[in-house]
Amino acid sequence: MTTLRSTRPVNTSRLPVPLTIALALLSFVGPMGVDMYLPAFPRLAAEFGVDPAGVQLTLTAFLVGFALGQLLLGPLSDRYGRRRPILAGAALCTAATAACALVPSVEWLVVARFLAGFGGAAGLVIGRAVILDTVDETAAARLFGILMALGGIAPIIAPLVGGIVSDNVGWRAVFWTLAAGSALNFLVALVAVPESLPPERRTGGGSNGTASLLRSVLTNRSYLGYTFVLGFGFAALFCYIAASPFLLQHVLGLTVGESSVVFATGALTTTLSSAVNARLVGRVSPERLLRVGLATMLAAAVGLLAATLAGLTERAIPLGGLFVFFLGLGMILGNATALALRCVPTAAGTGSAVLGTLQNVLGALVAPLMGLGGRDVGVPLFLGMTLCVGLASLSLRLTRTDAVIRPGA
């Protein structure tokens, strides 16, 4: 049986600035690791003599490692504390990313990328738990919003930096750059991330206790409700990510450069919306902000689907609808995360792990479905977005205020 000695951590209303900066840097690992080396794909394929699918497998390996890392390291942090798994993950990510710059074949690159993703997951999944260990619920929602906003910057700058480095120094230099960033994260975590989960609040019972705690999290209706809100919200985003090149270039007739600007604008809109949401938390409850965000996303998705079915495909209509959609998305990210983890205060690492893994799984499931319509992606895209946001809205029915894990659960 899992031994939990406290129902809630002792929280404050403010996170120390050095710790905030450290957690923000750690949250950059995933987006930077995914996007920074994308411009180097053609060079990788040419050097190793493989087709594009062989190079894309290195990205899949990173994402699989990132998902498994979250699922395993989160529960371990509930059992052994936060600091040691974060440092171990940052060290592994640094070593594996440096190995990526030295590999002699694409097969070894796949292995190294998997290990880099696994280690890099520690900062994100355990960082969320550190926040919940340290601050109260209102401050947690604000901080999650800030971290989401900062995380939204990474997909904008990572391909630009990666393209410059790859063109001027070579693709291996991209991984040396990422390795240097991971090493910096390790040093920052070593200096600025204290142990936030004292021994008396850790889980016991060995592997059986960990399994029991996981079952408790997965049977918590309120936690599941907010987690599915976030998961389906991200799934709607992955619908757009998978279909956007065809929508923007083949349906709307934009150039590659114009499409890049539109994509970056969407990421920037979500980032700014998350930042505004972080300012509103405290004056407006996270629950209300979450509902407003979902309503905004649903209205945008339904409007885009209706306009497409009616043949209204002038550029201003889909681009305007997507702008509204991203405004709503920025309002659900931090709030859904904070509300979900609030329901499992004594299992924040496990809750964070399940939450992060679900995002990856749902995103991976919906992305291939966007290709069912070929290049005419308008209807599949906006129908997929509408269904995902609709399921996110229905997931709120699972929530209830009394679903909190208690000692001995």
Secondary structure, DSSP 8 states (H G I E B T S, - for coil): ------SS---BS---HHHHHHHHHHHTHHHHHHHTTGGGHHHHHHHHT--HHHHHHHHHHHHHHHHHHHHHHHHHHHHH-SHHHHHHHHHHHHHHHHHHTT-SSHHHHHHHHHHHHHHHHHHHHHHHHHHHHHB-HHHHHHHHHHHHHHHHHHHHHHHHHHHHHHHHT-HHHHHHHHHHHHHHHHHHHHHH----S-GGGS--SHHHHHHHHHHHHHT-HHHHHHHHHHHHHHHHHHHHHHHHHHIIIIIS---HHHHHHHHHHHHHHHHHHHHHHHHHBTTB-HHHHHHHHHHHHHHHHHHHHHHHHTT---THHHHHHHHHHHHHHHHHHHHHHHHHHHT-GGGHHHHHHHHHHHHHHHHHHHGGGGGTTTT--HHHHHHHHHHHHHHHHHHGGG--TT----TT-
